[in-house]
Structures are given as structure tokens and as C-alpha cells.
């Protein structure tokens, strides 16, 4: 701890806990020949209760935590699209052996801030969170990502340990925004679960069909965002197509941006 509000964290870990033994599923192989993972982070906390402070004592503001960090792995990592001669891995003349890069790293920032708490003696509160990260795109499936959301704690009387929230995550890799089937499934599950929480503790045969309809509506609503994404200039593709393209399986399949077809080719 640097100051009461500022904390520095650092760690060094085995870069590949499994080592060369695929049967070591416990990850307890501490060796000195598979590289190391270094992590450093600064945390800044505001309006936190002091040690021994009673709950309910008035504070100058609502608590929050802000973090910035970096990690670095000094092992070697394969390029996702280029072979060891500089050709695309999807090129018929490619050697099929990916170019090797020394090291991998990422920078990130996280914010977690409470924005509403009607009573300091009660657990009910609303907080917002956000995170951004960046990493080299030639050796990571996601080079830039961001997510944000809002969470309400203790939304129902007598349910102090419950939390309900919603968030949006965006990952960019080669001009691709992942809003495919997995995102629809997640939003649909959140919508259906929210209906169940909204009617708790009421039960009835009609509740399950209502949850199903809410899930369908939630997934469909997310898919409608494609028009907004396209208008902003990002090209939406299904997640499986992005994965296949990055792996070189579908190198020249045309993508889609809500009606305006475009071939991606080799990036």
C-alpha cells in the first residue's frame, strides 16, 4: 500500500503451468524453462470506510475503485495469420508454420463506482463498471475490447445477497464486432431471468412461457443492433465466421454488414 487510497500490486507466475506434461492438470509444475508471466496493477480507491469504521457512518461520497494494469509473458507465441516466410497462412503457397513472436502483453483499465445508495445502513445500491484493454492483434484473437454495465445489489426486500445487472461487451479483431449467437444467448438468458426475479415469489404455469418469450425478445433485440453497428462503420459478422477466418479456414468468405455485402479477403 502506497497511501491509504493507492495500492500497487505485482506478481510473477509460471508462464505455462502445464509445462511439457499434458497430464499435469493441476497446474502445479513450477519450472524455470517455460517462461514467466509478469503482472502489475495500480488501484485507486475513493470514499472507502476506514478500518473499524461502523456501517452507516456518513461519508463524503460513494465508494469506487479504479485500476490500471499491464501483464507480460516472455514466452513465444504463434502469429494468427502469417507464416514464417511472411505469407498469409491461408495462402496455398504457405508453409503452414506460423510466424513466431517473442513475448505477449496487454494493457487494461477498470472502473467500478457506486452511483446510488439510499441508506448507508442498507445493502441496496446501484453501481456501474467499465473495462478497456488492448493487446497485439497479430498474436491475440482479441486486440481491443471494452465492456460496461450497471449492477443493482439487493433489488428485492429480504434478498440482501442478490444482484441483478446488465452489461455490454465489445471485442474488435480485424474490423470485426462480435455480436453473434453467443451474445444473443446471453442477452436472452438475462431477459428470461429478469422476468423470474421481477415476479418473485409469485409462481404459476404461465411464468415459464413468459420467461421464454422474454428470452426470445431479448435475443432478437440484440440482433437488431446490427443496423446501428453498420451505420457506425463497423462490420458485423457471426462469431463462428470470425473464428474460422482468423484460423485461415474461411479466408475469403464474404461478410455482411446488414445488407451491404463485402468480401474481407486476406487482411
Buried (B, 14 or more C-beta within 10 A) or exposed (E): EEEEEEBEEEEEEBBBBBBEEEEEEEEEBEEEEBBBBBBBBBBBBBEEEEEEEEEEEEBEEBBBBBBBBEBBBEBEBBBBBBBBEEBBBBBEEBEEEBBEBEEBBBEBBBBBBBEEBEEBEBBBBBBBBBBBBBBBBBBBBBBBBBBBBBBBBBBBEEBEEBEBBBBEBBBBBBEBBBBBEEBBBBBBBBBBBBBBEEBEEEEEEEBEEBBEEBBBBBBEEBBEBBEEBBEEEBBBBBBEBBBBBBBBEBBEEEBBBBEEEEEBEBE
